[in-house]
Amino acid sequence: MQRLDWRKSALVALAVLAMGCAGDDELEPAGPSRSFVQPFDPGPRVMQRLTRAQYVNAVRDLFGEDVVVVASALEPDAVRDGFFAIGAAQTSVSSRGVEQYERAAYQIASQVLAPERRERIVSCAPSAAADETCAREVLAPLAQRAWRRPVIDEELTALVGVAVEAATVLEDFHAGLEYALAAILQSPDFLYRPQTGVIDEGDPSRGTLDAYELATRLSFFFWNTIPDDALLAAAQSGALDDPEGLDAEIDRLLESPRARAGIRAFADDWLQLGALEDLSKDPMVFTAASPDLGPAAREGTLRTIEHFVFDLDGDYRDLMTTRETFVDRRLAALYVVRAPASEGFGLVELPESSARRGLLGQASILAMWAHPVSTSPTLRGRFVREALLCQQVLPPPVGVDTAIPEPSADARTLRERLASHRENEFCAGCHAQLDPIGLGLEQFDGVGRFRTRDEDVPIDASGELDGVAFADASELALALRGHPALVPCFVDRMMTYAGGHVLTDGEDAAHQALTIELAREGYRVRGLMRAIARHPFFRGVSMVSEEGTP
């Protein structure tokens, strides 16, 4: 296993000590300050394609919640470096994907211009089938909102031309508009989030997003959808170029109820919870498994994180140890707690005596990082290393047998079988870093149900996390909360999500500054979101091409 170079962490620790604090638990939240900005090299320009969820959100923001969009009929999202946000910037659209976007555009346009809905966007009464003036009045605001920028006259003239030509042939103004509306929705300006940037006059290798590109990045970061009219107006007026105006918009976005959807989108991407929609477990092995388990576990975790961030405004580290979680009747049965509501989800507090607590006690994590017919300390340890501590785990060498030995008289439990597996010199290195963590979760089976025995032998859930010993999952959660890489890793994950790229060495200073700012904010997630959006990292882009030229 190769660990990322956390040279940043040492610098962050020194900076925190320089604040005059005895320890990080004593840090008092201090209002956001731009004094934390240190010189750094901006990351690359990226052009992210809308994910399926973002496409649906954008369409509904444009035309209403009742417009039906079948997300599964769109180009699939791709994961790169653990994030859909990065995959969206690194993958192209297939020929089939182009056809899918075309089909979706016409289906949406047909719904929007149906007689019962068309008044939402058609604000004028056409004088004829080919009414250019009315078509222009309808299409101009739609294109600007969909493309998240001003529409130049040549573009608008082309759209109006499409509408008029189709209306002339079909002898129907609204039928002609369908073609122009479908063109808006098929445009790269809708399907992608371009980042052209504005060159820094003093240094042509550096640049910043223009006001409209910044508005788009802000909206997708906080709300996971396109900017609203107020944010576009702030871009147009120049308010986003002024620190006070930018702060006002950041606060407005973060304080909106829609920010809850934004944090859910981040958590879904960071933890890859979408995989739970197709969770597959052998019901002969796990009698608690059912088709509704995966979706319920996903929703339970998303609600828990949403509640923790917005209702509690909690310390991020406490997400590792909290005993509060959300369950429906399905999850309540799995957790052996009373369901708080007969229908839907409700908040429960797990008993102090329970080994289940924090993020690692969620059925979503426990079920996803296990095999269809067994648990997997190795996979669970890998999740902790990679997702929560940002430590890279290298794949096994080619040709190495990774199969775990079957139970035998000498090795009945999974702990004993893994110990035997580690006798292979090619496997020992990585397994020594992963298994001692994952074995702490062995009292939870492959769907997350608590148990005390494996192969009729009492389970030993003790282990060790980078020198900190623990007796069970509850103590593992405490060890994880205090791990020095936990906070820097979370900052890395949120910066990566916000920027759409893996952080570069040149962005180390920005990472260090934002890690310090998170501590100053009492480790509160919303404080970090605000700090990221205010930091030049969020707007800065490198104007140097892959070939190394401006």
TITIMI-385999 format. One record per residue (C-alpha): x, y, z; residue in one letter. Coordinates in steps of 0.1 Angstrom, whole numbers, m for minus. Layout:
! residues N
{{X Y Z} "a"}
...
***
This chain:
! residues 550
{{0 0 0} "m"}
{{12 34 m9} "q"}
{{2 64 12} "r"}
{{m3 99 m2} "l"}
{{24 123 9} "d"}
{{7 142 37} "w"}
{{35 167 40} "r"}
{{7 192 41} "k"}
{{m6 178 74} "s"}
{{26 187 92} "a"}
{{24 223 79} "l"}
{{m12 225 89} "v"}
{{m5 212 124} "a"}
{{23 238 128} "l"}
{{m1 265 116} "a"}
{{m28 255 141} "v"}
{{m3 255 169} "l"}
{{7 290 158} "a"}
{{m28 302 166} "m"}
{{m20 299 202} "g"}
{{m43 269 209} "c"}
{{m35 242 234} "a"}
{{m53 217 211} "g"}
{{m77 215 182} "d"}
{{m106 208 205} "d"}
{{m102 242 220} "e"}
{{m104 261 187} "l"}
{{m132 286 186} "e"}
{{m150 293 154} "p"}
{{m137 325 139} "a"}
{{m155 343 111} "g"}
{{m142 335 76} "p"}
{{m112 357 67} "s"}
{{m94 361 34} "r"}
{{m61 363 54} "s"}
{{m58 325 50} "f"}
{{m50 329 13} "v"}
{{m14 320 5} "q"}
{{2 319 m30} "p"}
{{m7 287 m49} "f"}
{{m7 274 m85} "d"}
{{m43 270 m98} "p"}
{{m55 237 m111} "g"}
{{m64 228 m147} "p"}
{{m94 240 m166} "r"}
{{m120 213 m169} "v"}
{{m152 209 m188} "m"}
{{m176 188 m169} "q"}
{{m205 171 m185} "r"}
{{m237 172 m165} "l"}
{{m243 140 m145} "t"}
{{m276 123 m149} "r"}
{{m288 138 m116} "a"}
{{m277 173 m126} "q"}
{{m294 169 m160} "y"}
{{m327 161 m143} "v"}
{{m323 189 m118} "n"}
{{m315 214 m146} "a"}
{{m345 204 m166} "v"}
{{m369 206 m137} "r"}
{{m354 240 m127} "d"}
{{m361 252 m162} "l"}
{{m395 238 m168} "f"}
{{m410 225 m136} "g"}
{{m410 195 m112} "e"}
{{m437 176 m132} "d"}
{{m415 173 m164} "v"}
{{m406 136 m167} "v"}
{{m369 129 m174} "v"}
{{m358 93 m175} "v"}
{{m322 95 m162} "a"}
{{m314 59 m170} "s"}
{{m320 67 m207} "a"}
{{m291 92 m207} "l"}
{{m253 87 m211} "e"}
{{m240 68 m180} "p"}
{{m219 86 m155} "d"}
{{m183 75 m151} "a"}
{{m162 73 m120} "v"}
{{m126 85 m122} "r"}
{{m103 87 m91} "d"}
{{m133 79 m69} "g"}
{{m156 107 m82} "f"}
{{m183 111 m108} "f"}
{{m173 148 m106} "a"}
{{m139 139 m121} "i"}
{{m154 114 m145} "g"}
{{m176 141 m159} "a"}
{{m145 161 m169} "a"}
{{m126 132 m184} "q"}
{{m151 112 m205} "t"}
{{m166 120 m238} "s"}
{{m201 112 m251} "v"}
{{m205 81 m271} "s"}
{{m225 80 m304} "s"}
{{m253 62 m285} "r"}
{{m251 89 m259} "g"}
{{m256 116 m286} "v"}
{{m288 98 m297} "e"}
{{m300 95 m261} "q"}
{{m295 132 m255} "y"}
{{m314 140 m287} "e"}
{{m343 117 m278} "r"}
{{m345 131 m243} "a"}
{{m344 167 m257} "a"}
{{m374 161 m280} "y"}
{{m393 142 m253} "q"}
{{m388 171 m229} "i"}
{{m397 198 m255} "a"}
{{m429 179 m263} "s"}
{{m439 179 m226} "q"}
{{m430 215 m220} "v"}
{{m450 227 m250} "l"}
{{m480 205 m244} "a"}
{{m512 227 m242} "p"}
{{m515 223 m204} "e"}
{{m479 235 m198} "r"}
{{m469 258 m226} "r"}
{{m480 290 m208} "e"}
{{m451 286 m184} "r"}
{{m426 296 m211} "i"}
{{m447 311 m239} "v"}
{{m454 347 m226} "s"}
{{m466 361 m259} "c"}
{{m495 353 m283} "a"}
{{m482 344 m317} "p"}
{{m497 363 m346} "s"}
{{m490 336 m370} "a"}
{{m473 301 m371} "a"}
{{m440 317 m381} "a"}
{{m439 346 m356} "d"}
{{m403 356 m353} "e"}
{{m408 382 m327} "t"}
{{m428 359 m303} "c"}
{{m403 331 m309} "a"}
{{m374 354 m300} "r"}
{{m392 366 m268} "e"}
{{m397 330 m257} "v"}
{{m363 316 m266} "l"}
{{m340 344 m254} "a"}
{{m346 339 m216} "p"}
{{m347 301 m220} "l"}
{{m314 299 m237} "a"}
{{m297 322 m213} "q"}
{{m309 303 m183} "r"}
{{m301 269 m198} "a"}
{{m267 279 m210} "w"}
{{m259 299 m179} "r"}
{{m246 329 m198} "r"}
{{m257 357 m221} "p"}
{{m268 346 m255} "v"}
{{m252 365 m284} "i"}
{{m275 377 m312} "d"}
{{m261 352 m338} "e"}
{{m270 323 m315} "e"}
{{m305 336 m308} "l"}
{{m311 343 m345} "t"}
{{m301 307 m353} "a"}
{{m325 294 m327} "l"}
{{m354 316 m340} "v"}
{{m346 304 m375} "g"}
{{m350 268 m364} "v"}
{{m383 276 m348} "a"}
{{m397 296 m377} "v"}
{{m387 271 m403} "e"}
{{m402 242 m384} "a"}
{{m434 262 m377} "a"}
{{m437 271 m414} "t"}
{{m436 235 m424} "v"}
{{m458 222 m396} "l"}
{{m481 253 m397} "e"}
{{m480 254 m359} "d"}
{{m461 280 m338} "f"}
{{m457 257 m308} "h"}
{{m446 227 m328} "a"}
{{m419 249 m343} "g"}
{{m407 259 m309} "l"}
{{m402 223 m299} "e"}
{{m374 220 m324} "y"}
{{m357 252 m311} "a"}
{{m361 241 m275} "l"}
{{m346 207 m284} "a"}
{{m317 224 m299} "a"}
{{m311 244 m267} "i"}
{{m311 212 m247} "l"}
{{m287 194 m271} "q"}
{{m262 222 m271} "s"}
{{m228 216 m255} "p"}
{{m235 248 m236} "d"}
{{m263 230 m218} "f"}
{{m248 195 m215} "l"}
{{m214 207 m203} "y"}
{{m200 233 m179} "r"}
{{m173 250 m199} "p"}
{{m144 269 m182} "q"}
{{m128 292 m207} "t"}
{{m114 315 m180} "g"}
{{m100 351 m182} "v"}
{{m62 354 m185} "i"}
{{m43 372 m158} "d"}
{{m27 402 m175} "e"}
{{3 399 m152} "g"}
{{8 362 m157} "d"}
{{m6 346 m189} "p"}
{{m2 311 m174} "s"}
{{m29 319 m148} "r"}
{{m65 329 m151} "g"}
{{m98 331 m133} "t"}
{{m133 319 m142} "l"}
{{m155 347 m156} "d"}
{{m185 358 m136} "a"}
{{m209 334 m153} "y"}
{{m186 304 m151} "e"}
{{m182 312 m114} "l"}
{{m219 314 m109} "a"}
{{m223 280 m125} "t"}
{{m196 265 m103} "r"}
{{m212 280 m72} "l"}
{{m246 267 m81} "s"}
{{m235 232 m89} "f"}
{{m213 231 m57} "f"}
{{m241 242 m34} "f"}
{{m273 231 m51} "w"}
{{m261 205 m77} "n"}
{{m281 223 m104} "t"}
{{m280 254 m127} "i"}
{{m279 290 m113} "p"}
{{m312 306 m105} "d"}
{{m321 341 m119} "d"}
{{m307 359 m88} "a"}
{{m273 343 m92} "l"}
{{m271 350 m129} "l"}
{{m282 386 m121} "a"}
{{m253 388 m97} "a"}
{{m229 377 m124} "a"}
{{m243 402 m148} "q"}
{{m241 431 m124} "s"}
{{m205 424 m114} "g"}
{{m215 415 m78} "a"}
{{m195 382 m80} "l"}
{{m164 402 m88} "d"}
{{m167 420 m55} "d"}
{{m157 402 m23} "p"}
{{m188 415 m4} "e"}
{{m211 406 m33} "g"}
{{m196 372 m36} "l"}
{{m200 366 2} "d"}
{{m236 376 0} "a"}
{{m244 351 m28} "e"}
{{m224 323 m10} "i"}
{{m245 329 21} "d"}
{{m277 330 2} "r"}
{{m269 297 m15} "l"}
{{m258 280 16} "l"}
{{m287 292 37} "e"}
{{m313 281 11} "s"}
{{m331 247 18} "p"}
{{m317 237 m16} "r"}
{{m282 234 m1} "a"}
{{m294 202 15} "r"}
{{m296 187 m20} "a"}
{{m260 199 m26} "g"}
{{m246 181 5} "i"}
{{m265 150 m4} "r"}
{{m250 151 m39} "a"}
{{m215 155 m25} "f"}
{{m220 126 0} "a"}
{{m234 104 m27} "d"}
{{m204 110 m49} "d"}
{{m177 109 m22} "w"}
{{m190 76 m7} "l"}
{{m202 62 m40} "q"}
{{m236 54 m25} "l"}
{{m253 50 m59} "g"}
{{m240 15 m61} "a"}
{{m265 6 m34} "l"}
{{m294 9 m58} "e"}
{{m282 m24 m74} "d"}
{{m270 m41 m42} "l"}
{{m267 m78 m47} "s"}
{{m266 m103 m18} "k"}
{{m272 m140 m16} "d"}
{{m305 m144 4} "p"}
{{m295 m179 13} "m"}
{{m265 m166 32} "v"}
{{m279 m133 44} "f"}
{{m315 m138 53} "t"}
{{m319 m101 61} "a"}
{{m312 m92 25} "a"}
{{m339 m80 2} "s"}
{{m342 m58 m29} "p"}
{{m352 m27 m9} "d"}
{{m322 m29 15} "l"}
{{m297 m11 m7} "g"}
{{m319 19 m15} "p"}
{{m330 22 21} "a"}
{{m294 20 34} "a"}
{{m284 47 9} "r"}
{{m312 70 20} "e"}
{{m305 64 56} "g"}
{{m269 75 53} "t"}
{{m278 106 31} "l"}
{{m304 117 57} "r"}
{{m279 112 85} "t"}
{{m253 133 68} "i"}
{{m278 160 58} "e"}
{{m291 161 94} "h"}
{{m256 163 108} "f"}
{{m245 191 86} "v"}
{{m276 213 86} "f"}
{{m297 205 117} "d"}
{{m268 199 141} "l"}
{{m241 219 124} "d"}
{{m218 194 139} "g"}
{{m180 188 140} "d"}
{{m171 167 110} "y"}
{{m150 143 132} "r"}
{{m181 135 152} "d"}
{{m197 120 121} "l"}
{{m174 90 128} "m"}
{{m188 85 163} "t"}
{{m224 98 163} "t"}
{{m251 75 176} "r"}
{{m278 93 157} "e"}
{{m290 79 124} "t"}
{{m321 77 103} "f"}
{{m340 45 97} "v"}
{{m372 33 81} "d"}
{{m389 1 93} "r"}
{{m366 m19 70} "r"}
{{m334 m5 86} "l"}
{{m349 m5 121} "a"}
{{m353 m42 119} "a"}
{{m317 m46 107} "l"}
{{m304 m24 135} "y"}
{{m328 m40 161} "v"}
{{m343 m6 172} "v"}
{{m378 6 173} "r"}
{{m389 23 141} "a"}
{{m397 59 148} "p"}
{{m424 61 121} "a"}
{{m448 36 105} "s"}
{{m439 50 71} "e"}
{{m408 67 58} "g"}
{{m376 76 78} "f"}
{{m372 90 112} "g"}
{{m343 99 136} "l"}
{{m332 74 162} "v"}
{{m304 73 187} "e"}
{{m285 40 190} "l"}
{{m279 27 225} "p"}
{{m246 35 242} "e"}
{{m240 m3 246} "s"}
{{m241 m8 208} "s"}
{{m209 m13 188} "a"}
{{m227 4 159} "r"}
{{m219 41 157} "r"}
{{m208 67 132} "g"}
{{m203 63 95} "l"}
{{m187 29 98} "l"}
{{m219 16 115} "g"}
{{m241 25 86} "q"}
{{m256 m5 67} "a"}
{{m247 14 35} "s"}
{{m210 12 41} "i"}
{{m210 m23 57} "l"}
{{m231 m38 29} "a"}
{{m214 m21 0} "m"}
{{m179 m30 12} "w"}
{{m185 m67 15} "a"}
{{m190 m96 m9} "h"}
{{m223 m110 m20} "p"}
{{m218 m142 1} "v"}
{{m195 m130 29} "s"}
{{m180 m100 47} "t"}
{{m147 m86 37} "s"}
{{m123 m70 62} "p"}
{{m100 m62 33} "t"}
{{m126 m42 14} "l"}
{{m138 m24 45} "r"}
{{m103 m16 54} "g"}
{{m97 m3 19} "r"}
{{m127 20 23} "f"}
{{m113 35 54} "v"}
{{m79 40 39} "r"}
{{m90 55 6} "e"}
{{m123 73 12} "a"}
{{m117 86 48} "l"}
{{m79 89 51} "l"}
{{m69 95 14} "c"}
{{m43 68 15} "q"}
{{m38 50 m18} "q"}
{{m40 13 m19} "v"}
{{m22 m3 m48} "l"}
{{m39 m33 m66} "p"}
{{m25 m68 m61} "p"}
{{3 m79 m85} "p"}
{{m9 m95 m117} "v"}
{{m13 m132 m114} "g"}
{{m15 m133 m76} "v"}
{{m43 m155 m63} "d"}
{{m64 m132 m41} "t"}
{{m89 m159 m30} "a"}
{{m93 m164 7} "i"}
{{m88 m200 19} "p"}
{{m120 m219 27} "e"}
{{m128 m227 64} "p"}
{{m108 m256 78} "s"}
{{m102 m272 112} "a"}
{{m72 m249 117} "d"}
{{m87 m218 103} "a"}
{{m124 m215 109} "r"}
{{m130 m178 113} "t"}
{{m124 m152 87} "l"}
{{m97 m136 109} "r"}
{{m78 m170 110} "e"}
{{m82 m175 72} "r"}
{{m69 m140 65} "l"}
{{m39 m146 87} "a"}
{{m32 m177 66} "s"}
{{m36 m156 35} "h"}
{{m11 m131 47} "r"}
{{16 m158 46} "e"}
{{18 m151 9} "n"}
{{46 m125 6} "e"}
{{28 m108 m23} "f"}
{{m3 m102 m3} "c"}
{{11 m95 32} "a"}
{{20 m59 27} "g"}
{{m13 m45 17} "c"}
{{m34 m69 39} "h"}
{{m14 m59 69} "a"}
{{m26 m23 63} "q"}
{{m62 m32 55} "l"}
{{m73 m63 75} "d"}
{{m66 m50 110} "p"}
{{m90 m22 103} "i"}
{{m117 m42 86} "g"}
{{m116 m69 113} "l"}
{{m129 m44 137} "g"}
{{m162 m45 117} "l"}
{{m164 m83 116} "e"}
{{m193 m82 141} "q"}
{{m214 m69 113} "f"}
{{m222 m94 85} "d"}
{{m223 m87 48} "g"}
{{m256 m67 50} "v"}
{{m247 m48 82} "g"}
{{m266 m70 107} "r"}
{{m248 m73 141} "f"}
{{m236 m108 151} "r"}
{{m212 m122 177} "t"}
{{m201 m155 161} "r"}
{{m185 m167 129} "d"}
{{m186 m204 120} "e"}
{{m200 m208 155} "d"}
{{m168 m193 170} "v"}
{{m169 m160 190} "p"}
{{m158 m131 168} "i"}
{{m127 m112 179} "d"}
{{m133 m76 166} "a"}
{{m101 m62 180} "s"}
{{m76 m45 157} "g"}
{{m53 m16 152} "e"}
{{m53 17 132} "l"}
{{m19 31 126} "d"}
{{m7 24 161} "g"}
{{m40 29 180} "v"}
{{m54 m4 193} "a"}
{{m92 m10 196} "f"}
{{m114 m37 209} "a"}
{{m144 m34 187} "d"}
{{m161 m13 161} "a"}
{{m171 14 186} "s"}
{{m134 19 196} "e"}
{{m124 18 160} "l"}
{{m148 48 154} "a"}
{{m130 67 182} "l"}
{{m96 58 167} "a"}
{{m107 70 133} "l"}
{{m121 103 147} "r"}
{{m87 111 162} "g"}
{{m66 101 132} "h"}
{{m44 129 119} "p"}
{{m53 123 83} "a"}
{{m91 124 88} "l"}
{{m96 161 86} "v"}
{{m70 169 58} "p"}
{{m85 141 38} "c"}
{{m120 155 41} "f"}
{{m108 189 29} "v"}
{{m91 171 0} "d"}
{{m123 152 m9} "r"}
{{m145 184 m9} "m"}
{{m120 204 m28} "m"}
{{m117 176 m54} "t"}
{{m155 175 m57} "y"}
{{m158 213 m60} "a"}
{{m130 216 m85} "g"}
{{m137 186 m107} "g"}
{{m101 174 m107} "h"}
{{m75 156 m85} "v"}
{{m56 182 m65} "l"}
{{m23 191 m79} "t"}
{{10 197 m61} "d"}
{{6 234 m69} "g"}
{{m26 235 m49} "e"}
{{m10 222 m17} "d"}
{{m10 257 m2} "a"}
{{m47 261 m8} "a"}
{{m53 227 8} "h"}
{{m33 237 38} "q"}
{{m50 270 42} "a"}
{{m85 254 39} "l"}
{{m76 227 64} "t"}
{{m66 254 89} "i"}
{{m98 273 81} "e"}
{{m119 242 88} "l"}
{{m103 240 123} "a"}
{{m110 277 128} "r"}
{{m147 270 119} "e"}
{{m150 243 145} "g"}
{{m147 216 119} "y"}
{{m181 224 106} "r"}
{{m189 212 71} "v"}
{{m208 243 61} "r"}
{{m179 264 72} "g"}
{{m156 245 49} "l"}
{{m180 248 20} "m"}
{{m181 286 25} "r"}
{{m144 288 28} "a"}
{{m138 268 m4} "i"}
{{m161 290 m24} "a"}
{{m144 321 m11} "r"}
{{m109 309 m17} "h"}
{{m91 318 m50} "p"}
{{m88 280 m55} "f"}
{{m124 279 m64} "f"}
{{m121 305 m92} "r"}
{{m85 301 m103} "g"}
{{m75 280 m133} "v"}
{{m43 273 m151} "s"}
{{m42 287 m186} "m"}
{{m14 264 m196} "v"}
{{m23 236 m220} "s"}
{{m13 199 m215} "e"}
{{16 206 m239} "e"}
{{28 233 m214} "g"}
{{20 264 m235} "t"}
{{m4 292 m226} "p"}
***
